Amino acid sequence: MAQKPTPKIKSFKDLQIWRKSVKVVEDIYVATRTFPKEELYGLTSQMRRSAVSVPSNISEGFARFHNKEYRQFLYMSLGSCAELSTQIIIASRLKYINNAKADILLYNIDEVSKMTMGLIKKLNTND
């Protein structure tokens, strides 16, 4: 049986990893809406910035000319995933979000991290 050709990726918006990471941003914004007001410029802001950083670095790296530059942005995206995971754990310990919601968020961030590592490996083989 013949394999279907993979569609050509013309834009970062065509990347599943980018779409999934934008969904994580949406989920983080929803989750942080109920945080205490005193956290607006603390944990709420930090979590939102970390979340936004993930798809932002994926898209910025995609626009770069060389795979080496793209990989660097993907590594920054991975760092933001780790930072966001830590912040979710802290929010959960402070009872700002329940454990079930934290588990879902952490699972989705882990999926984005795994996809990011896969893309980095793919870029390494294309050098």
Buried (B, 14 or more C-beta within 10 A) or exposed (E): EEEEEEEEEEEBEEBEBBEBBBEBBEBBBEBBEEBEEEBEEEBBEBBBBBBBBBBBBBBBBBEEEEBEEBBBBBBBBBBBBEBBBEBBEBBBEEEBBEEEBBEBBBEBBEBBBEBBEEBBEEBEEEE
